[in-house]
Amino acid sequence: MGEKRKRQSSPSVSNVRGVTGSEMGTCIIDGENLSSFLELLGREIELGKLSRGAAPEKIWMKQQFSIGVNDTTRVLERMPRAKDIPECSMPSESKNESSVQLQALLVASDCGSKWLIKHFPSLAYSRGVPLISIADNKAGSLRLGEVVKLKTAIAIGVKANGSGINKFVTNFLERRCLTGQGGE
């Protein structure tokens, strides 16, 4: 009766080269890897802005990213479940599924309110979206905010739309997270 059960968290799932959730956990980025990742991501965003055409910057950013806990959660919940996840453990799908798909989810793991982000690992796992955890000694949300030109951002979803940003994220996941060089 006094025995405590160990709670198992669901790892994120990557769609890169057919890697399943059991083969890859959450990719944690910190230290020099974090600085390098955010700098290169910022460069890709700037390159994308140059080729955006007549679209205003704010609209272009919304086309590339799902920004914030609420928006990112909403997009993930509307995505269909990954095929290899058992049906019985998941709630039923809604009839009107969104066509927006997330390629990856960036989450500031060192935010002050952990309850804001505790649902992301299982939700990302169930949707087959890799989770990249940003850890920077209580400044992860500030660093993520800089990427999208906001003061802070706890969660950013990278929308899968075939842009240069998607190619960068795919290459990063293949090189760093899948080979264990993500700063863990």
C-alpha atoms as one frame of an Amber mdcrd trajectory, in Angstrom:
protein
   0.000   0.000   0.000   2.882   2.373   0.778   4.571   1.342  -2.460   5.035
   4.123  -5.002   4.779   3.417  -8.694   7.387   4.741 -11.030   5.886   7.047
 -13.613   7.178   6.532 -17.110   7.253   9.543 -19.376   6.624   9.059 -23.051
   9.599   9.813 -25.274   9.083  11.938 -28.328   8.859  10.328 -31.721  10.828
  11.358 -34.751   9.668  10.940 -38.312  13.240  11.326 -39.525  14.401   8.175
 -41.371  11.711   6.032 -39.773  12.976   6.354 -36.212  10.318   5.409 -33.686
   9.710   6.748 -30.198  11.347   3.746 -28.559  14.567   4.496 -30.448  14.707
   8.210 -29.630  13.921  10.158 -26.459  13.565  13.868 -26.016  16.544  15.692
 -27.470  18.008  18.099 -24.888  20.058  21.043 -26.105  22.116  23.186 -23.763
  25.452  25.011 -23.518  27.420  25.509 -26.728  25.072  23.262 -28.681  22.180
  25.550 -27.760  24.007  28.694 -28.863  25.002  27.064 -32.139  21.501  25.691
 -32.773  19.746  29.007 -32.093  22.268  30.968 -34.165  21.857  28.650 -37.155
  18.069  28.615 -36.767  18.089  32.424 -36.677  20.111  32.458 -39.901  17.612
  30.156 -41.606  14.760  32.388 -40.467  16.496  35.476 -41.880  17.100  33.681
 -45.190  13.446  32.645 -45.272  12.316  36.207 -44.633  14.292  37.387 -47.655
  12.369  34.982 -49.893   8.939  35.592 -48.337   7.751  37.860 -51.124   5.064
  40.417 -50.319   3.787  38.731 -47.148   4.248  40.823 -43.985   6.778  39.446
 -41.492   4.163  38.638 -38.844   2.074  36.585 -41.276   5.173  34.812 -42.600
   6.196  33.863 -39.026   2.703  32.416 -38.390   3.071  30.328 -41.552   6.400
  28.908 -40.337   5.805  28.505 -36.578   3.173  27.779 -33.997   4.176  30.126
 -31.170   3.201  29.773 -27.524   1.886  27.038 -25.272  -1.774  27.439 -26.251
  -1.260  27.644 -30.016   1.236  24.780 -30.055  -1.016  22.584 -27.921  -3.982
  23.339 -30.193  -2.043  22.392 -33.337  -0.743  19.161 -31.750  -4.215  18.155
 -30.560  -5.626  18.619 -34.075  -2.935  16.477 -35.683  -3.728  12.802 -36.317
  -2.156  10.230 -34.020   1.006   8.405 -35.011   0.247   4.979 -36.497   2.365
   2.987 -34.024   0.616   4.329 -30.901  -1.988   1.980 -29.368  -5.545   3.245
 -29.886  -6.899   2.188 -26.485  -4.737   4.624 -24.497  -5.689   7.710 -26.516
  -8.877   9.770 -26.497 -11.020   9.698 -29.626 -10.108  11.932 -32.567 -12.179
  14.915 -33.522 -13.952  14.798 -36.872 -12.347  17.949 -38.327  -8.615  17.331
 -38.437  -6.298  20.204 -39.224  -4.030  20.138 -42.233  -1.285  21.880 -40.213
   1.463  19.456 -39.229   4.354  20.127 -36.874   7.795  18.896 -37.835   9.333
  19.483 -34.395   8.488  21.036 -31.060  10.921  23.332 -29.227  10.168  23.662
 -25.496  11.967  25.751 -22.850  12.379  23.026 -20.243  13.625  25.402 -17.565
  10.546  27.635 -17.437   9.275  28.601 -13.982   5.871  26.937 -14.290   6.494
  23.283 -15.125   2.756  22.570 -15.250   2.571  24.671 -18.430   4.749  22.206
 -20.336   4.190  18.853 -18.649   1.693  17.710 -21.295   4.057  18.212 -24.243
   6.105  14.955 -24.058   3.073  12.668 -24.181   1.205  14.824 -26.709   4.224
  15.073 -29.017   4.833  11.320 -28.663   1.254  10.479 -29.556   1.454  12.652
 -32.687   4.898  11.493 -33.822   6.551  14.899 -33.357  10.134  15.075 -32.038
  10.528  17.191 -28.897  13.617  19.365 -28.581  14.081  20.535 -25.009  15.903
  23.879 -24.621  17.755  24.193 -21.292  19.616  27.393 -20.446  19.638  27.906
 -16.670  16.234  29.643 -16.400  16.736  31.595 -19.654  15.441  29.062 -22.178
  12.188  30.955 -22.757  14.138  34.182 -23.323  16.367  32.477 -25.880  13.383
  30.915 -27.675  11.624  34.284 -27.701  14.590  35.890 -29.447  14.242  33.412
 -32.296  10.709  34.576 -33.111  11.255  38.254 -32.169   9.264  38.114 -28.911
  10.293  38.770 -25.316   9.720  35.146 -24.271   8.366  31.926 -25.766   7.925
  28.715 -23.792   6.973  26.566 -26.793   7.488  26.885 -30.531   6.199  24.364
 -33.039   7.995  24.241 -36.393   5.328  23.769 -39.060   6.109  21.210 -41.759
   5.838  23.119 -45.023   9.002  22.285 -46.971  10.907  25.481 -46.172  14.608
  25.959 -45.539  13.797  25.981 -41.826  12.376  22.460 -42.173  15.524  21.265
 -43.949  17.673  22.748 -41.172  15.586  21.088 -38.429  15.661  17.727 -40.247
  19.444  17.912 -40.611  19.818  18.897 -36.975  17.655  16.009 -35.781  19.576
  13.536 -37.934  23.017  14.764 -36.866  22.612  15.730 -33.233  19.586  14.092
 -31.690  19.621  10.730 -33.422  23.356  10.231 -32.941  23.277  11.270 -29.274
  25.183  14.524 -29.761  22.345  16.810 -28.648  24.016  17.940 -25.447  22.472
  15.340 -23.139
